[in-house]
Amino acid sequence: MLTPYSPLSLSLSLSLSPSLREQPIFTTRAHVFQIDPTTKKNWVPASKQAVTVSYFYDSTRNSYRIISVDGSKVIINSTITPNMTFTKTSQKFGQWADSRANTVFGLGFASEQQLAKFAEKFQEVKEAAKLARDKSQEKTETSSNYSQESGRATPSTNKASSMNGTDDEKISHVPDNTVLKSENDRLKTAIDNSNAKKWETELQALRENNVRLGDTLQEANSSVEKWKTQAAVCQEENTTLKKKISELEVQCKEMNKEKERNAQLTVRVQQLETEIQDKEQELENLRKQAEIIPQLMAECESVSAKLQAAELANKESRGKVATLQGEVEDSRQKHGHMKTELKKFMDVLDGKIDELHEVRQGLSKLGIDN
């Protein structure tokens, strides 16, 4: 999450800047990479995880820097110049080249919005650095012009005075080489003394900053110890979660196997239901055929009645005995044939009923096993 200011960025300002007047102006988090110095093609991770990346502004020098620290290691310390360019190479990755550090830095962000805000800030800082450089050049040119004009005014004044005076006055106004040398030595001594005082002041300021940096470093070390403790706790929690995930994966595998078994049983039940429907259809056909049996029995009874009538007729008319006996013989043969067919049909019907009974028993047993 992007934030304009954070306590960590303040500690970075105290621990990295040469003066306490350098302040953070923008902070974000990203994965830091540096280009491989040998191949100049591959990216080398500079941090194991996302770290804080901050823009700093030095009001004294009117300069901007990008700074990032991973633990106690400084992984980015890049001064922004007007010639630098931040390039978006993907939706969440950007890079810029630092000629002073002789490397290329890359940042991987968690979202496109973070990358866009960082690139926008880079452009703003770059423009500000350009304006600062232009102002510095204007001041330098102004001071240079002023010194040149002052140098030109001095000889003209001497020239005017010499032109207005007598010859003796001209000779008296021209200094000799000894006077010029002594004047130059005096000016050099004054310059050296002023530089010595300046450097003593800077040295004293640096000593004070070193004391403060030492205190800040101690606080940072104590914070690092706390972070290490928290990291150890997080590592333990991570190990516990990994074990739970492994157990859940084993349970999921068992559940998947059980689902496969249930799917196989479902398919088997569907097959058995299909077979039962086929058997019921066969049974229905047999029932329809069994409905013809009463008609056959009726025919048999009628034949028997005819036989009896024939026997009575045989008593009454012996002359018709031979004919009636033939008819009776034929009727008996038909009757025997019909009984045989009926017996076969009953045997087939009994077999089908037994098969249907076995199928129902198997289905009932399968339902009990499930």
SETIRO-299507 format. One record per residue (C-alpha): residue in three letters; z, y, x. Coordinates in steps of 0.02 Angstrom, whole numbers, plus 50000, padded with zeros to 5 digits. Layout:
BEGIN
ALAZYX ...
This chain:
BEGIN
MET500005000050000 LEU499525016950068 THR500915029550090 PRO500855046950165 TYR502505044450256 SER503745030650295 PRO505295028150407 LEU504315016250516 SER502995029350550 LEU504385041450599 SER505085028950724 LEU503315026750791 SER503205045450814 LEU504835045750912 SER504445030651019 LEU502615034351063 SER502325053051063 PRO502665063151221 SER503435076951114 LEU504465076550956 ARG503265088550874 GLU502015074550839 GLN502185069650656 PRO501415055850547 ILE500185061750415 PHE499525045250344 THR500085027050348 THR499335010550290 ARG499424991950331 ALA498024981350403 HIS497604966950521 VAL497154973950692 PHE495754966950802 GLN494984971750970 ILE493274967451036 ASP493224953551166 PRO493064962551336 THR491994948451408 THR490734944951270 LYS490824961951182 LYS490364952351023 ASN491844942250960 TRP493424949650883 VAL495124945450959 PRO496644947150841 ALA497884959850909 SER499184955850776 LYS499704939550693 GLN499944948050525 ALA499634964550439 VAL500494978850532 THR500754997450503 VAL499335008850559 SER499705027650558 TYR498835044250591 PHE499875056450695 TYR499625075150721 ASP500245084450875 SER500465102750827 THR500715108051009 ARG499095100551074 ASN498215101750906 SER497665083550924 TYR497645067750816 ARG498025049750860 ILE497965032650776 ILE499485022250824 SER500015004550779 VAL501464994050845 ASP501744975350824 GLY503584972450864 SER503854980851033 LYS502004980151082 VAL500834994951059 ILE499174987850997 ILE498295004250950 ASN498475021051039 SER496835030051006 THR496565048951013 ILE495295054750884 THR493835064850954 PRO492395073250861 ASN491175060650936 MET492035045450859 THR491325036750706 PHE492205024750587 THR490985011450522 LYS491245000150372 THR490524983250422 SER491044974050262 GLN491974977250099 LYS493684975850182 PHE493334978350368 GLY492994993850474 GLN492884998150659 TRP492775012550783 ALA492445013750971 ASP493675022251090 SER492835026851256 ARG494495031951334 ALA495285015051298 ASN493615006551340 THR493704995551185 VAL493234994251002 PHE494594993050870 GLY494384983850705 LEU495454984250549 GLY495484971450408 PHE496194978050244 ALA496854969150090 SER495724978849970 GLU494184989849967 GLN495235004749909 GLN496305004250065 LEU494755003650176 ALA493975018350081 LYS495555029050097 PHE495715025150284 ALA493885029550314 GLU494065045650213 LYS495595050550315 PHE494675046350477 GLN493285058350427 GLU494545072050385 VAL495445069850551 LYS493795069750644 GLU493285086250563 ALA494985093750604 ALA494815088050785 LYS493095096050791 LEU493785112650724 ALA495205111950850 ARG493955109150991 ASP492865123550933 LYS494365135250923 SER494915129951097 GLN493185133451166 GLU493165150551082 LYS494855154851160 THR494255148951331 GLU492655159151319 THR493635174551261 SER494875173551405 SER493445170551528 ASN492505185651464 TYR494075196151473 SER494405191251654 GLN492605194951700 GLU492685212051620 SER494315215951709 GLY493565210851876 ARG492065221951847 ALA493115237151797 THR494115237751959 PRO492685240452081 SER491895253551968 THR493505263451968 ASN493625262552157 LYS491825267652167 ALA492115282752055 SER493615288252153 SER492685286552317 MET491245296452250 ASN492385310752199 GLY493425311252361 THR493055317052539 ASP492545305852682 ASP494355304352742 GLU494885299352569 LYS493515286152563 ILE494175278652725 SER495965278952663 HIS495525270052499 VAL494605255352582 PRO495905241552619 ASP495795231352778 ASN495725212352791 THR497585210552830 VAL498095219252671 LEU496895208552569 LYS497545192352647 SER499355197152615 GLU498935201552436 ASN498055184852411 ASP499535175452486 ARG500715184652372 LEU499665180452219 LYS499585161952271 THR501475161352292 ALA501715169152121 ILE500525156552043 ASP501405142052129 ASN503105148252073 SER502515150151893 ASN501785132451896 ALA503395125551972 LYS504435133351834 LYS503235126651704 TRP503315109151776 GLU505205109851788 THR505285114551605 GLU504105100451560 LEU505095088251668 GLN506715093151583 ALA505905090951413 LEU505245073951467 ARG506985068651525 GLU507725073451358 ASN506325064251269 ASN506645048951378 VAL508475048851326 ARG507975050051144 LEU506655036751170 GLY507975025251246 ASP509075027451092 THR507595024550979 LEU507115009151079 GLN508865002051058 GLU508765004950871 ALA507054996850869 ASN507734981750965 SER509144979850840 SER507864980950701 VAL506824967750789 GLU508334956150794 LYS508584958750608 TRP506744955450578 LYS506834939650684 THR508324933650579 GLN507374937350420 ALA505834928650492 ALA506894913150531 VAL507564913150352 CYS505794915050286 GLN505234900950400 GLU506574889450329 GLU506094894250152 ASN504274891150197 THR504714873750265 THR505684869750105 LEU504244875649998 LYS503024865150099 LYS504114849750069 LYS504174853449882 ILE502294855849882 SER502064838949968 GLU503184830549839 LEU502234838849698 GLU500584833249775 VAL501224815149780 GLN501764816649598 CYS500074823949553 LYS499194809349638 GLU500264796949538 MET499894806349379 ASN498034805849419 LYS498124787049446 GLU499044785149279 LYS497724795749195 GLU496374784449267 ARG497274769049201 ASN497464776949029 ALA495614781449032 GLN495174763249074 LEU496304756848935 THR495524769148813 VAL493794762648857 ARG494404744648835 VAL495164748748665 GLN493524756548610 GLN492594740948664 LEU493804729948568 GLU493644740948414 THR491764739148426 GLU491924720248439 ILE493104720048289 GLN491844729848187 ASP490494717148234 LYS491634702748185 GLU492064711048020 GLN490214713147985 GLU489934694648019 LEU491404690347908 GLU490684701147769 ASN489044691947786 LEU489964675247775 ARG490874681347620 LYS489244685747539 GLN488594668447581 ALA490194660747513 GLU489844668947345 ILE488374656947326 ILE489544641647332 PRO490074642747147 GLN488244642647098 LEU487994626947203 MET489524619147126 ALA488874623446953 GLU487234615346998 CYS488174600047058 GLU489134599146894 SER487534600846795 VAL486774587046899 SER488304576246866 ALA488154579946679 LYS486334575246686 LEU486834559446778 GLN488084555246644 ALA486814559046511 ALA485594548246603 GLU486844534146611 LEU487144535746425 ALA485294536346399 ASN485154521046510 LYS486304511746392 GLU485314517446245 SER483654514846323 ARG483554501546455 GLY481734504646461 LYS482044521346538 VAL483304514546663 ALA482104513546807 THR481544531246781 LEU483274537546754 GLN483904527846905 GLY482574536047010 GLU483074553046946 VAL484894548746976 GLU484494543047152 ASP483584559147185 SER485004569047111 ARG486254559647218 GLN485254562947374 LYS485174581447331 HIS487004581447293 GLY487424572947459 HIS486294584947552 MET487094599747468 LYS488844593147510 THR488324591047691 GLU487664608747699 LEU489204615147613 LYS490334606047737 LYS489364613547883 PHE489484630647805 MET491374628647780 ASP491574623047962 VAL490634638448024 LEU491664649547910 ASP493284641947977 GLY492714644748157 LYS492284663048123 ILE493974665548040 ASP494854657848190 GLU493904669448311 LEU494354684648207 HIS496174679048208 GLU496144677348401 VAL495354694748420 ARG496704702448309 GLN498064693748409 GLY497294700448574 LEU497194718148503 SER499014717248444 LYS499554711248617 LEU498584725248701 GLY499404738348588 ILE501134731348632 ASP500734732148820 ASN500204750448805 
